[in-house]
Amino acid sequence: AYPRSPLGLLRLGQLVMGAAFWVTVAAHKYEGAAHFALFAAVLVWLLTLALFGLSLLGRWALVPWLGSRWLLTNLVHDLALGVGLYAAATGIMGYKAERKSYCNLPGYSQHCLYSAYLSASVCGGIAACLYLFSGLYCLSRRCRDQRDIV
């Protein structure tokens, strides 16, 4: 039932958008603050993959201390880590795209990173929105005194 639930579908979207973000950044030359953006995206993606896997298998009780608070764990992960780090990474990549906006002019012969930075920024923004939606979903379940994620 978890993969068809709203949280399961949001997790799949987060994994797809997160992978698109960090693959886009990692596949191109990056420097400076993009290192942090890549680190943040990979960290959140790996944690999301772990949450999705444990939730899919129903094995969250195996996680010490957090397993008994699985809905709260998902809520904190989504709102603090997901939204926070992806918003920062999106801002960094958007700033870098703006700094490279001159190279999308016709006749510019050098290798241009504008489109890579812009597409990473768009994927990061979509991922941050998905984390916000899943965090709000977990928060609404918590406010209704439900303890389970499904």
N, C-alpha and C positions, 0 to 999 in steps of 0.2 A: 504494500500500500504506500510505502514511503516514496518511491520514484514518481508516483502519480499524484502525490500530495502537492499543495502549493509550495511548501518549503523544498521538497525534492526537485521540483521543476526549476525553482529559483536557483538552487545549488548547481544544477546542470548548466544553467545560463551563466552563473558566476564562473564556473570552471572553463567554459568555452571562451568567454570574454577575457578572463584572466590569462588564459593560455595565448590568446591572440595578442594581448598587450605585451607579455614578456617575450614571446617569440618575435614579434615585430621589433622590439628594442634590441634584443640579443642578436638578431640577424643583420643588424646594421652597425656601423661604427658609432660608438657612443663615448661620451666623455663627461667629466664633471658630475653634476648633480644627477645625471641619468643613471649613474651607478646606484644611487640611493633608490631611484624609482624602480630599477630592475630588482634590487634586493627586496624592496617592499612588496612588489608584485609577486615575486616567487615565494616569499615567506607566506603571504596571505593565501596564495594558490595552494601551497602544500598543506597548510592548516585546513583549508576548505576541503581539499581532497581527503584528508584524514577524517574530518567531521562527516563528510558524505559517505565514506566507506563504513565507518562505525555505525552510522544511522541506517545505512542500507542493510547491513548485516544484523542490526539490532544488538550490537555488542558494546554499547556505551557504558554498560554497567561494569565493564572491565577496566575502565579508566578510573584510577583512584581519585576520590574526593569530587571530581567533576561529573562522574557518571550519575550520581544521585541528583545532580543539579543540571541535567542535560539541556533543558530548555533555557535556563539562565546562561549556561555556557555558550549556546548558540546565539543568544541575544547579545552578549558581550562581544563575542567574536565578530558578529555582523556589524554592530554599531561602532565599536571602538576600533577594531583592527580593520575590518573591511572598508567601511566608509572613510575612516580617518586616513589610512595609508593609501587607499586608492585615490582619494581626493588630493592628497599631497602629490602622489605620482602623476596624476592628471595635470595638476598645476605646473609641475616641473616640465612635463613633456609639452604642454601648451606654450609655456614660456620659451622653450627651446625651438618649437616650431615657429613662433613669432620671430625669434632671432634669425632664423634661416629663411624667412619669407622672401627675401630678395632673390634667392636662387631659383625660384619658380618662374622667372621671367624668360620669355623666348630669347634664344640665342645664348643663354648662360651655358658654358661648356663644361664646367666642373661637376663632380658628383654632388648631387643635391639630397640632403637628408630631410628636407621639408615634409615631403609626403609621408615618410616613415614616422617622423615625430608627430605629425598631425593625426595619422591613423592610430598610433599608440594612444594619443590623447583622447580620441573619440572612444576607443575600446575601454580605456580606463574610466571615462565618464559613465559609460553604460554599465560597467562593472560596479562602480560606486552606487549607482541608482539601484541596481539589483540587490546589493548588500543592504541598502536603506530599506527597500521593500521587504526583504526577508527579516530584517531587524524589527520592523514595524509589525510584521506578521507574528513573530515570536513575542513581541511586547503585548500585542492584543490577546494572544493565548494566555500569557502570564497574568494579565489584568482580569481575565475571566476565570482565574484560579484553575487553569488546566496545567497539568504537570508534564504532559507528553508532547512530542513535537509533531505528531500526526493527528 
